[in-house]
């Protein structure tokens, strides 16, 4: 961008900066959400809850299916990007 356009767009700088921050937060949240280590830890915690009687078998199955779907998405996506993030 040229100097003139930068001057005219200066009032929009806070909005552009906020948009950048929101994109960064979203990318980090997705990275954590689709991190295979995080998903495996959640699966282990879920199994512990089932063994302790804190959740039912049906609830375990439903949550396990959700976590396994996330893990499959993470594995498929990391194969495509090479960095383990879902983008």
C-alpha positions in Angstrom: 0.0 0.0 0.0 1.1 3.5 -0.7 1.5 6.3 1.8 -1.7 8.0 0.8 -3.8 4.8 1.3 -2.1 4.2 4.7 -3.1 7.7 5.8 -6.7 7.2 4.7 -6.9 3.8 6.3 -5.4 4.9 9.6 -8.8 5.3 11.3 -9.4 1.6 10.5 -6.2 0.5 12.1 -7.8 -0.6 15.4 -10.3 -2.7 13.6 -7.6 -4.3 11.4 -5.5 -4.9 14.5 -8.4 -6.5 16.3 -9.1 -8.7 13.3 -5.5 -9.9 13.3 -5.7 -10.7 17.0 -8.9 -12.6 16.6 -7.4 -14.7 13.7 -4.3 -15.5 15.9 -6.4 -16.6 18.8 -8.6 -18.7 16.5 -5.5 -20.4 15.0 -4.1 -21.2 18.4 -7.4 -22.6 19.7 -7.7 -24.8 16.6 -4.1 -26.0 17.0 -4.8 -27.0 20.6 -8.2 -28.5 19.8 -6.8 -30.7 17.0 -3.5 -31.6 18.8 -3.3 -35.4 18.9 -1.6 -35.3 22.3 -4.5 -33.3 23.8 -7.0 -35.6 22.2 -5.3 -38.7 23.6 -5.2 -37.1 27.1 -8.9 -36.4 26.8 -9.5 -40.0 25.8 -7.6 -41.3 28.9 -9.5 -38.9 31.2 -12.8 -40.1 29.6 -11.8 -43.7 30.3 -10.9 -42.9 33.9 -14.3 -41.2 34.3 -16.0 -44.4 33.0 -14.1 -46.6 35.3 -14.9 -44.4 38.3 -18.6 -44.5 37.5 -18.8 -40.8 36.8 -20.3 -41.2 33.4 -22.5 -43.9 31.7 -21.4 -46.2 29.0 -23.6 -44.3 26.5 -22.0 -41.0 27.4 -18.6 -42.6 27.1 -19.4 -43.9 23.7 -20.7 -40.6 22.5 -17.8 -38.6 23.8 -15.3 -41.2 22.6 -16.8 -41.0 19.0 -16.4 -37.2 19.1 -12.8 -37.4 20.2 -11.9 -40.1 17.7 -13.4 -38.0 14.9 -11.3 -35.1 16.1 -8.2 -37.3 16.1 -9.0 -38.6 12.6 -9.4 -35.0 11.4 -6.1 -34.0 13.1 -4.2 -36.9 11.6 -5.6 -36.2 8.1 -4.9 -32.5 8.3 -1.4 -32.9 9.7 -0.6 -35.2 6.8 -1.6 -32.4 4.4 0.1 -29.4 6.2 3.1 -31.1 7.8 2.8 -29.0 10.9 0.0 -30.7 12.8 -2.4 -27.8 12.6 -5.9 -27.9 11.3 -6.3 -25.1 8.8 
